[in-house]
């Protein structure tokens, strides 16, 4: 029996049941097919919008519910619980939409946000390039102002929601001579001449989540699609990374809890040499270690969530949370897979899917090596 978590109120738990029903009805039955397709359906985005699961934190004027961040946490936890790695709702809700809301002008907000809240527009953000990885200051995609347009050239890769995207926030250099001070954000809409989507990338895991390469060849982007100030992009990106890394940590600890519970249930009924696997000391000791580590991780993440609600979560602590929980997720899932034996290698078992889906957690949002660098700067 899990102890109640003090950070949630009754309305959050009621919303949890709404989310659970949505994923069980509208997502889980179709997820295997989406993995074959390499993307989810457009229909599930529209249904999520109808259910009020998109852009919940936005004001009502832009289609949201002005919900606090814990409603997002609940939704993310239930999506993880369902093993639904396909729908890119979190990136759309808590990364793309907030950039537009915080840094966009009124015309941009009215043009894009209400349709994003309905699921009519799918959002993506294009940071990573083939040669830059986690180094956002080194992006080579560039945009030159010509009258009332920017001429955008460059290439992006590993873009979540990229293939299905209707609008993409593109990180580019508007003044390459200024380094980080020359980084800007341009919103590029699907169908813009010179904007092409490459193939859906074939990944180790998260196969139902469309991930694509994006190409910009003399792409003519209206100057009205500049998000915030020219040259302000790097600062905007840095200010949002704390929440992004917290979301990753939250997903990792939730995934770890569910994989561990699946494994506990499995070892109780799986017999080896005439007795349940749970009766062997090695099994019990392994699970005791994992249970302890998950509990520590959960307490830490919930503390980070409480700090974030007070706007007190700092870069270093968010990096620690991302580092600890994602390392734990990968190590724990490997141990749990081993306890399943050969069945753990079969994708019909949740532990196998969790094993391949979870590995990327140590990479995106800034690799864990970058997290160590950030943490070390706080004391060296």
DAZI-V845408 format. One record per residue. PSI is psi in degrees with one decimal (999 if undefined). BURIAL is 1 if it has 9 or more other C-alpha atoms within 8 Angstrom, else 0. Layout:
BEGIN
<<PSI | BURIAL> <PSI | BURIAL>>
END
This chain:
BEGIN
<<124.4 | 0> <140.2 | 0> <144.6 | 0> <143.1 | 0> <122.6 | 0> <-21.6 | 0> <-17.1 | 0> <146.4 | 0> <176.3 | 0> <-39.5 | 0> <-29.2 | 0> <-40.6 | 1> <-32.4 | 1> <-41.9 | 0> <-32.8 | 1> <-40.9 | 1> <-36.9 | 0> <-46.6 | 0> <-43.0 | 1> <-42.7 | 1> <-39.8 | 0> <-48.3 | 1> <-37.9 | 1> <-34.1 | 1> <-44.1 | 0> <-10.2 | 1> <-57.6 | 1> <-44.6 | 1> <-19.2 | 0> <-4.4 | 0> <-38.0 | 1> <-41.1 | 1> <-38.9 | 0> <-35.3 | 1> <-36.2 | 1> <-38.4 | 0> <-21.4 | 0> <14.4 | 1> <158.3 | 1> <176.5 | 1> <155.4 | 0> <-32.3 | 0> <-37.6 | 0> <-29.7 | 1> <-44.0 | 1> <-39.2 | 1> <-36.5 | 1> <-38.6 | 1> <-43.7 | 1> <-34.8 | 0> <-3.4 | 0> <25.7 | 1> <1.6 | 1> <135.2 | 1> <41.2 | 1> <-31.1 | 1> <-11.1 | 1> <154.3 | 1> <156.6 | 1> <-29.9 | 0> <-22.1 | 0> <15.7 | 1> <-0.1 | 1> <-168.5 | 1> <6.5 | 1> <36.3 | 1> <147.1 | 1> <168.3 | 0> <-25.0 | 0> <-25.3 | 1> <-37.6 | 1> <-41.5 | 1> <-46.2 | 1> <-46.8 | 1> <-44.9 | 1> <-39.9 | 1> <-40.0 | 1> <-33.3 | 1> <-41.4 | 1> <-43.8 | 1> <-37.3 | 1> <-5.0 | 1> <24.9 | 1> <81.2 | 1> <-3.2 | 1> <-58.4 | 1> <123.9 | 0> <45.4 | 1> <-40.2 | 0> <-42.5 | 0> <-44.6 | 1> <-47.5 | 1> <-45.3 | 1> <3.2 | 1> <-58.6 | 1> <-54.8 | 1> <-43.8 | 1> <-35.0 | 1> <-45.6 | 1> <-41.8 | 1> <-42.7 | 1> <-35.9 | 0> <-9.1 | 1> <159.6 | 1> <175.4 | 0> <-40.3 | 0> <-42.6 | 0> <-42.6 | 1> <-46.3 | 1> <-30.9 | 1> <-37.3 | 0> <-43.1 | 1> <-45.4 | 1> <-36.4 | 1> <-30.2 | 1> <-38.7 | 1> <-27.2 | 1> <-9.6 | 1> <8.7 | 1> <-28.9 | 1> <129.4 | 1> <127.8 | 1> <150.0 | 1> <163.7 | 1> <130.5 | 1> <97.5 | 1> <-58.8 | 1> <139.7 | 1> <160.8 | 1> <-31.8 | 0> <5.4 | 0> <-28.9 | 1> <-125.6 | 0> <-2.2 | 0> <92.0 | 0> <-21.9 | 1> <-17.0 | 0> <11.2 | 0> <142.1 | 1> <-16.7 | 0> <130.0 | 1> <154.4 | 1> <132.5 | 1> <127.4 | 0> <127.8 | 1> <99.8 | 0> <-123.9 | 0> <22.5 | 0> <161.8 | 1> <141.3 | 1> <110.1 | 1> <131.1 | 1> <138.7 | 1> <-173.7 | 1> <140.0 | 1> <155.8 | 1> <164.4 | 1> <40.1 | 1> <110.6 | 1> <137.4 | 1> <9.0 | 1> <-42.1 | 1> <-36.0 | 1> <-2.4 | 0> <142.8 | 1> <-22.5 | 1> <144.6 | 1> <127.3 | 1> <114.9 | 1> <124.1 | 1> <122.4 | 1> <168.4 | 1> <120.9 | 1> <-14.7 | 1> <88.0 | 1> <-22.1 | 1> <-14.2 | 0> <3.4 | 0> <-129.9 | 1> <-31.6 | 0> <-5.9 | 1> <9.3 | 1> <132.7 | 1> <165.8 | 1> <122.8 | 1> <134.2 | 1> <117.5 | 1> <125.7 | 1> <144.9 | 0> <140.0 | 1> <-7.5 | 0> <127.5 | 1> <132.7 | 0> <-5.1 | 1> <116.1 | 1> <141.9 | 0> <130.3 | 1> <-161.4 | 1> <156.4 | 0> <122.8 | 1> <138.5 | 1> <118.8 | 0> <165.2 | 0> <-44.1 | 0> <-169.7 | 1> <47.1 | 1> <-19.4 | 1> <-7.5 | 1> <116.2 | 1> <125.3 | 1> <128.2 | 1> <165.4 | 1> <144.5 | 1> <140.3 | 1> <138.3 | 1> <112.1 | 1> <98.6 | 1> <44.1 | 0> <123.0 | 1> <101.4 | 1> <126.1 | 1> <138.3 | 1> <-24.2 | 1> <-10.0 | 0> <5.9 | 1> <128.4 | 1> <116.9 | 1> <-147.6 | 1> <147.1 | 0> <130.9 | 1> <-3.3 | 1> <-2.2 | 1> <-41.6 | 1> <-40.7 | 1> <-39.5 | 0> <-43.4 | 1> <-44.9 | 0> <-36.0 | 0> <-22.2 | 0> <-11.0 | 1> <-27.4 | 1> <-49.1 | 1> <-38.4 | 1> <-43.5 | 1> <-32.5 | 1> <-41.2 | 1> <-39.0 | 1> <-45.1 | 1> <-42.7 | 1> <-43.9 | 1> <-39.5 | 1> <-43.8 | 1> <-34.5 | 1> <-43.9 | 1> <-41.6 | 1> <-42.7 | 1> <-43.4 | 1> <-37.6 | 1> <-42.0 | 1> <-42.7 | 1> <-41.6 | 0> <-40.1 | 1> <-40.7 | 1> <-44.6 | 1> <-38.9 | 0> <-47.5 | 1> <-20.6 | 1> <-31.3 | 1> <-14.6 | 0> <124.2 | 0> <138.4 | 1> <128.1 | 0> <37.7 | 0> <7.0 | 0> <157.5 | 0> <144.0 | 1> <-28.1 | 1> <-15.0 | 1> <-8.7 | 0> <138.3 | 0> <-39.5 | 0> <-43.3 | 0> <-47.1 | 1> <-42.3 | 1> <-41.3 | 0> <-47.2 | 1> <-33.1 | 1> <-42.5 | 0> <-46.7 | 0> <-40.7 | 1> <-41.2 | 1> <-45.8 | 0> <-40.3 | 1> <-39.9 | 1> <-43.2 | 0> <-45.5 | 0> <-42.5 | 1> <-44.1 | 1> <-42.6 | 0> <-46.7 | 1> <-42.4 | 1> <-34.8 | 1> <-40.6 | 0> <-39.2 | 1> <-42.9 | 1> <-41.0 | 1> <-41.1 | 1> <-37.7 | 1> <-26.3 | 0> <4.4 | 0> <36.6 | 0> <1.3 | 0> <123.7 | 1> <171.0 | 0> <-43.5 | 1> <-46.9 | 1> <-39.1 | 1> <-39.0 | 1> <-39.8 | 1> <-43.2 | 1> <-44.4 | 1> <-44.3 | 1> <-51.9 | 1> <-49.9 | 1> <-36.6 | 1> <-36.6 | 1> <-43.1 | 1> <-45.5 | 1> <-46.6 | 1> <-43.5 | 1> <-44.3 | 0> <-43.7 | 1> <-36.7 | 1> <-44.4 | 1> <-41.6 | 1> <-38.1 | 1> <-42.6 | 1> <-38.3 | 0> <-20.7 | 1> <-11.4 | 1> <-144.0 | 0> <-31.4 | 0> <-26.3 | 0> <-17.5 | 1> <0.0 | 1> <128.3 | 0> <-14.3 | 1> <-14.2 | 0> <134.3 | 1> <-32.5 | 1> <-33.5 | 1> <-45.2 | 1> <-40.2 | 1> <-34.5 | 1> <-46.1 | 1> <-32.4 | 1> <-33.8 | 1> <-16.0 | 1> <-31.3 | 1> <-15.7 | 0> <-28.9 | 1> <-3.6 | 1> <-52.9 | 1> <164.8 | 0> <15.4 | 1> <122.6 | 0> <160.2 | 1> <-22.1 | 1> <-38.8 | 0> <-37.8 | 1> <-42.4 | 1> <-38.3 | 1> <-45.8 | 0> <-43.9 | 1> <-43.4 | 1> <-30.5 | 0> <-20.2 | 0> <-14.4 | 0> <-3.5 | 0> <999 | 0>>
END
